[in-house]
Amino acid sequence: MFMRVDKLQAELPPPKRQDPNAAAALQELLGGKYGEMSTLGNYMFQSFNFKSKSKLRPFYGLVASITAEELGHVELVSNGVAMLANGPDKGADGANGGDISKTPFEAMKDIRSFASFASHGGGATPVNSNSMSWNADMVTTTGNVVFDLLHNFHLECGARLHKLRVYETLSDPTGREVCGYLLVRGSVHAHSYALALKNLTGVEIEKMLPTPNIPLGNIPECQKYLQEGSHRRLYTWSPNDYAEIAGIWGQGEQALPGDPPGELEVVKGMPEGGKIHQLEGIPSAFTPDYAPEEMFEIAAKLTKAMG
């Protein structure tokens, strides 16, 4: 089962301006070939279908715990997309619906993904940067542990290249922070699958890392995560379960060359995380509605009643 916490895995800075086209670029990290929907879908169904869970506990635990992290990555990217599409924090929902007989959203017709506004109100959906739907054909779950782990290693290496290319197209701090955080955590996942394969086969696949050779030390948005040791940490995402992953992510194994040195460590639970930004309602776009005051009043009464 899963437990949800009302925070993001990382603190995202507010966007400097509304930029739906930047949001569309970031969508590639959500619904693209190597996006977070793909990593989540692969690891989740591999963990559900895993054979001999009790006998292969360290390997099952690795895939299962990373599944939980990937669910949070989907949430992180989705929030980044919505933040870029909606623009800077304004602090309060607009009360004025505006004159909808005019064209208050004329600029939206020129954005790359018009559906993101027309159908989704500036929100994220499981599509790529060209609004092509993510689909289950991108999920590999064979029942063969070595094959699945090798596929996962390939998926994480592809995702790192994916993230770098998107990072290089974005200038807004929101999108760049998403990429910086995920580049560090994707490196952890690729490293963990490489170590799992080494334990199973004796092949030192971790010597292929980093693939591609992305110097995280040159990316400003990666620095705080490297300094706090995020590149050496694998989380259990559970208060009690999956501790067996320390047999793979540990045992004196060290951080990858080029990253700050240190021994790999398993951390019980999850990172502290950061706040979820509040997206301002846009009454003229009927989000949440043209005259939302009654909705806010009802919600306030319910919140007060719960106090």
Secondary structure, DSSP 4 states (H G I P E B T S, - for coil): -----SSBSSPPPPPSS--HHHHHHHTHHHHSTTSHHHHHHHHHHHHHH-SSTTTTHHHHHHHHHHHHHHHHHHHHHHHHHHHHHH-S--SS-------TTS-TTGGGGGSS-HHHHHTTTT---SB-TT-PBP-GGG----S-HHHHHHHHHHHHHHHHHHHHHHHTT--SHHHHHHHHHHHHHHHHHHHHHHHHHHHHH---GGGG-SSS---GGG-GGGHHHHHTTGGGEEE-SSSSS-GGGGGTS-TT-BPPTTSPP-B-EEESS----BPPPPPPPBGGGTBS-SSTHHHHHHHHHHHHHH-
